[in-house]
Amino acid sequence: MKTNVVSIQQGATLLEAAKLLVAKRVGTLPVVDQDGTLVGLTTMRGLVKGFLPDFVSLMENVEFVKDFGALEEISEEDIAKANTMSLAEFMEEPVSVEENCSLVRALAIMSNHQMVDIPVVRDGKLVGIASRVDIGRAFLESWLSNTKN
């Protein structure tokens, strides 16, 4: 897991969360209270989905459309709205694992919740974040350390 976690306070706005995701180049943004307790999650996928028109998310297969062009432009009205929307209203329920959790359990929880990254907590406080790559690497390191070659 990574222990230098990019997180955001629950009092932030949707626009602040979007700016932080972009600036720090992360896809999952844990939301914490002032004590560092994990209270929610925001993801790049969730924010982008929130700004796309509803008909796009309802379509089963949008690959047949060559270019959505105009959909890539967010209006000033949408930006102003995002600057007033509380992240607390938009965030997802927190899904996390304790720091002593097994790799298999962490991977199972990530799979069940369709997560790419999972926050790691100690007594509810955010202490790290693990990606599927982190977990895969830990599996391989463990496996390689047990080989005789």
C-alpha positions as CSV (number, residue, x, y, z in Angstrom):
1,M,0.0,0.0,0.0
2,K,1.0,3.6,-0.4
3,T,1.1,5.6,2.9
4,N,1.3,9.0,1.3
5,V,-2.4,9.2,0.6
6,V,-4.1,12.1,-1.2
7,S,-7.4,12.7,0.6
8,I,-9.9,15.5,1.0
9,Q,-12.0,17.0,3.9
10,Q,-15.7,16.3,3.8
11,G,-16.5,20.0,3.8
12,A,-14.9,20.5,0.3
13,T,-16.9,21.2,-2.8
14,L,-17.2,19.0,-5.8
15,L,-15.1,21.4,-7.8
16,E,-12.3,21.2,-5.2
17,A,-12.4,17.4,-5.4
18,A,-12.2,17.5,-9.2
19,K,-9.2,19.8,-9.1
20,L,-7.4,17.7,-6.6
21,L,-8.0,14.5,-8.6
22,V,-6.5,16.1,-11.6
23,A,-3.6,17.9,-9.9
24,K,-2.5,14.8,-8.0
25,R,-3.3,12.3,-10.8
26,V,-5.2,9.9,-8.7
27,G,-8.4,8.1,-9.4
28,T,-9.7,7.5,-5.9
29,L,-10.0,10.3,-3.4
30,P,-10.8,9.2,0.2
31,V,-12.9,11.7,2.1
32,V,-12.0,12.2,5.8
33,D,-13.2,14.3,8.7
34,Q,-11.0,16.6,10.7
35,D,-9.7,13.7,12.8
36,G,-8.6,11.7,9.7
37,T,-11.5,9.2,10.0
38,L,-12.6,7.9,6.6
39,V,-16.2,9.0,6.0
40,G,-16.6,8.5,2.2
41,L,-15.0,8.1,-1.2
42,T,-15.0,10.1,-4.4
43,T,-13.7,8.6,-7.6
44,M,-12.7,10.0,-11.0
45,R,-15.3,7.7,-12.5
46,G,-18.0,9.0,-10.2
47,L,-17.2,12.7,-10.9
48,V,-17.1,12.2,-14.6
49,K,-20.4,10.3,-14.6
50,G,-22.0,13.1,-12.6
51,F,-21.3,15.6,-15.3
52,L,-22.3,13.4,-18.3
53,P,-25.8,13.7,-19.6
54,D,-28.1,10.9,-18.3
55,F,-28.7,9.5,-21.8
56,V,-25.1,8.4,-22.1
57,S,-25.1,6.4,-18.9
58,L,-28.4,4.8,-19.9
59,M,-27.1,3.6,-23.3
60,E,-25.8,0.0,-23.2
61,N,-23.2,0.6,-25.9
62,V,-22.0,4.0,-27.0
63,E,-19.2,2.7,-29.1
64,F,-21.2,3.1,-32.3
65,V,-21.2,6.9,-32.0
66,K,-18.0,8.2,-33.6
67,D,-17.6,11.4,-31.6
68,F,-19.5,13.0,-28.8
69,G,-17.4,16.2,-29.1
70,A,-19.6,18.7,-27.4
71,L,-20.1,16.4,-24.4
72,E,-16.4,17.0,-23.5
73,E,-17.1,20.7,-22.9
74,I,-18.4,21.5,-19.4
75,S,-20.4,24.6,-19.3
76,E,-19.7,27.6,-17.0
77,E,-23.1,26.8,-15.4
78,D,-21.9,23.3,-14.5
79,I,-18.6,24.6,-13.1
80,A,-20.5,27.1,-11.0
81,K,-22.8,24.4,-9.8
82,A,-19.9,22.1,-8.9
83,N,-18.4,24.9,-6.9
84,T,-21.5,25.1,-4.7
85,M,-22.2,21.4,-4.4
86,S,-20.9,19.8,-1.1
87,L,-18.7,16.8,-1.6
88,A,-20.5,15.3,1.4
89,E,-23.7,15.2,-0.6
90,F,-22.0,13.5,-3.6
91,M,-19.5,11.1,-2.1
92,E,-20.0,7.4,-1.9
93,E,-20.1,5.3,1.3
94,P,-16.7,4.4,2.5
95,V,-15.4,0.9,1.7
96,S,-12.0,0.1,3.3
97,V,-9.9,-2.6,4.8
98,E,-8.0,-2.7,8.1
99,E,-4.2,-2.5,7.6
100,N,-3.8,-6.1,8.8
101,C,-6.3,-7.5,6.3
102,S,-5.1,-10.3,4.1
103,L,-4.3,-9.7,0.5
104,V,-7.0,-12.1,-0.7
105,R,-9.7,-10.4,1.4
106,A,-8.7,-6.9,0.2
107,L,-8.8,-8.1,-3.4
108,A,-12.2,-9.8,-2.9
109,I,-13.7,-6.6,-1.4
110,M,-12.3,-4.5,-4.3
111,S,-13.7,-6.9,-6.8
112,N,-17.2,-7.0,-5.1
113,H,-17.3,-3.2,-5.1
114,Q,-15.7,-2.8,-8.5
115,M,-12.8,-0.7,-7.0
116,V,-9.4,0.0,-8.5
117,D,-8.0,1.4,-5.2
118,I,-9.1,0.6,-1.6
119,P,-8.5,2.8,1.4
120,V,-6.6,1.2,4.3
121,V,-7.6,2.2,7.8
122,R,-6.4,1.6,11.4
123,D,-9.3,2.0,13.8
124,G,-11.2,3.9,11.2
125,K,-8.4,6.4,10.5
126,L,-7.0,6.5,7.0
127,V,-3.4,5.2,6.9
128,G,-2.9,4.2,3.3
129,I,-4.4,3.2,0.0
130,A,-3.8,0.0,-2.0
131,S,-4.3,-0.5,-5.7
132,R,-4.8,-3.8,-7.6
133,V,-1.2,-3.4,-8.7
134,D,0.0,-3.0,-5.1
135,I,-1.8,-6.2,-4.1
136,G,-0.6,-8.1,-7.2
137,R,3.0,-7.0,-6.5
138,A,2.6,-8.1,-2.9
139,F,1.4,-11.6,-4.0
140,L,4.3,-11.9,-6.4
141,E,6.9,-10.7,-3.9
142,S,5.6,-13.3,-1.4
143,W,5.6,-16.0,-4.0
144,L,9.1,-15.2,-5.2
145,S,10.5,-15.0,-1.6
146,N,9.3,-18.6,-1.1
147,T,11.0,-19.9,-4.3
148,K,14.5,-21.4,-4.1
149,N,15.8,-20.0,-7.3
